[in-house]
Amino acid sequence: MIEKPLTPADVEFVTTLHGDDPVSFVVLMQPRGSKDRLLRAIDDIALGELEQAAQEGDEPEGKEALEPAERALTHSVAALEAAGSRARGHVVQRRPLEALRGVVEETRADEVIVLTAPHFVEEFFHRDWASRARHKVGVPVLKLFAHAVDEDQPSAGG
């Protein structure tokens, strides 16, 4: 599960987690939602990124965030394939944890990787994706912090 396009460092990290064992990925990406705007702004402030906090209202959300999310997903799947892994992906607009559980059951996944930026407020209250997924999917959930997105990579709206 991702929220931004994978950087080359992210791809290298997740594709080498299990050494030389072959791995395949089903990447789920959720477009940004307006309900998350305040939490994103608080996280930006906590990280000392005041300018980003002020610009949260300018980020595409809802239906406007769908196209950037699809571009970011396409980029991420292609990057995983270029690294030698099998990969496919889906943009998840509703009930992401239910979608994640469905993918785990369908593919008989060994584990889930949640690759995300730090979300201090959500993590403090255990409302972040990884904490919530641990109660839903029935397999180990590994939470990793994503690397910063390069300027020349597709955006997922932030």
Secondary structure, DSSP 8 states (H G I E B T S, - for coil): -BSS---HHHHHHHHSTTTTS--EEEEEE----GGGHHHHHHHHHHTT-HHHHHTGGGS--GGGGHHHHHHHHHHHHHHHHHTT-EEEEEE--S-HHHHHHHHHHHHT-S-EEEEE---HHHHHTT-SHHHHHHTTSSS-EEEEE-----TTS--S--
